[in-house]
Amino acid sequence: MGDNNNVNLPPGFRFCPTDEELVVHFLQRKASLLPYHPDIIPDLDLYPYDPWDLDGKALVEGKKWYYYSRRTQNRITTNGYWKSWGCDEQIISSRSSKRVGVKKYYVFHIGDSPDEGVKTNWIMQEYRFSDHDASSSSSTSSGRPKRRSHSKLDFSKWVICRVFEHCDSEDDDDGTELSCLDEVFLSLDDFDDISFPN
């Protein structure tokens, strides 16, 4: 459902979810095979789409594209690849102060190999459950395990992706705010020269 014009939403609707809302309201319900309304984020196999090909396929809000995808190690597209950027950012619940998920950053490079790729301004934020979150979600609050159907597979495999092209110009601001870590990540030129603690 890449064309969000088919969705019956009230006038003035804007899709501006927080990181927590993406994980708790959308990703958790998708992975649990529960219905959610409105059903506006499409399922998309990220690969082999280049980021500029997402228009008309993913949910677009302003200059950001949203879609569900299966978690995979293969991030190669027709014209390039998504390269991991920085470290994982923990997503914490505002109500319980517990971890609800993880946000991972990727930068799109044009080219066939990491040695020859040209870095672009395209950024992908991939929202997923951590391995601990996925395994603990397979049991109910009473401690009894859920039916084995697809819960573990779905929790470990589904992600939500938010893709956008980062521009340095403040004239291109679409009114959305970035988290402190987003600002730090986007202000740094190259993570290859930075060492992060383990």
Secondary structure, DSSP 4 states (H G I P E B T S, - for coil): ---GGGS---TT------HHHIIIIIIHHHHTT---SS--SPB---TT--GGG-TTTSEEETTEEEEEEE--S--B-SSEEEEEEEEEEEEE-TTT--EEEEEEEEEEEESSSTTT-EEEEEEEEEEE--HHHHHHTTB-TTSPBPPSSSHHHHHHHEEEEEEEE--S-GGG--SPPPPHHHHHHHH-S-GGG-----
